[in-house]
Amino acid sequence: MGTFTAIIQYEEDMYVAKCPEIGTVSQGKTINDAINNLKEATELYLEEFPLKKSTHPLLTTFEVAEVVKA
């Protein structure tokens, strides 16, 4: 069992959940549905392609200058 990150975005009336450590993606009508579907997709992926080493990425934010279009 491992702990992974879920990044969730609302796109076109669905919640899309992504796991950056594994690369799996799923969706659902609610946040909980999206997370549960992502968990299932990640478990299925890891059955086929087990992790050799478990690490957690550093999650941070950064700013970029605004691009002004004429």
C-alpha positions as CSV (number, residue, x, y, z in Angstrom):
1,M,0.0,0.0,0.0
2,G,1.3,3.5,-0.8
3,T,0.2,7.0,-0.5
4,F,0.0,9.1,-3.7
5,T,-1.1,12.6,-4.7
6,A,-4.3,13.4,-6.6
7,I,-4.6,16.6,-8.5
8,I,-8.2,17.4,-9.3
9,Q,-9.6,19.9,-11.8
10,Y,-13.1,20.6,-13.0
11,E,-13.3,20.2,-16.8
12,E,-16.5,20.3,-18.8
13,D,-18.9,19.2,-16.1
14,M,-16.7,16.4,-14.8
15,Y,-13.9,16.3,-12.2
16,V,-10.7,15.0,-13.6
17,A,-8.2,13.4,-11.1
18,K,-4.6,12.9,-12.0
19,C,-1.8,11.0,-10.1
20,P,1.5,12.7,-10.9
21,E,3.6,10.0,-9.4
22,I,2.2,7.2,-11.6
23,G,0.6,9.1,-14.5
24,T,-2.9,7.6,-14.1
25,V,-5.9,9.8,-14.8
26,S,-9.6,9.2,-14.2
27,Q,-12.8,11.2,-13.8
28,G,-16.1,11.4,-12.0
29,K,-19.2,13.5,-11.6
30,T,-18.1,14.3,-8.0
31,I,-14.7,14.8,-6.4
32,N,-15.2,11.6,-4.4
33,D,-16.1,9.7,-7.6
34,A,-13.1,11.0,-9.4
35,I,-10.8,10.1,-6.5
36,N,-12.3,6.6,-6.1
37,N,-12.0,6.0,-9.9
38,L,-8.4,7.3,-9.8
39,K,-7.6,4.9,-6.9
40,E,-9.0,2.0,-8.9
41,A,-7.1,3.0,-12.0
42,T,-3.9,3.3,-10.1
43,E,-4.3,0.0,-8.3
44,L,-4.9,-1.7,-11.7
45,Y,-1.9,0.0,-13.2
46,L,0.3,-1.0,-10.3
47,E,-0.8,-4.7,-10.6
48,E,0.6,-4.7,-14.1
49,F,3.6,-2.4,-13.5
50,P,4.7,-2.5,-9.9
51,L,6.8,0.4,-8.5
52,K,10.5,-0.3,-7.9
53,K,11.0,2.6,-5.6
54,S,8.4,4.8,-3.9
55,T,9.1,8.5,-3.7
56,H,7.0,11.6,-3.2
57,P,7.5,14.6,-5.4
58,L,7.9,18.0,-3.9
59,L,4.8,20.0,-4.6
60,T,5.1,23.8,-4.7
61,T,3.8,26.8,-6.6
62,F,5.5,29.5,-8.6
63,E,4.6,32.7,-10.5
64,V,5.3,33.8,-14.0
65,A,4.9,37.2,-15.5
66,E,1.6,37.9,-17.1
67,V,1.5,37.8,-20.9
68,V,-0.4,40.7,-22.4
69,K,-1.9,40.2,-25.8
70,A,-2.7,43.2,-27.9
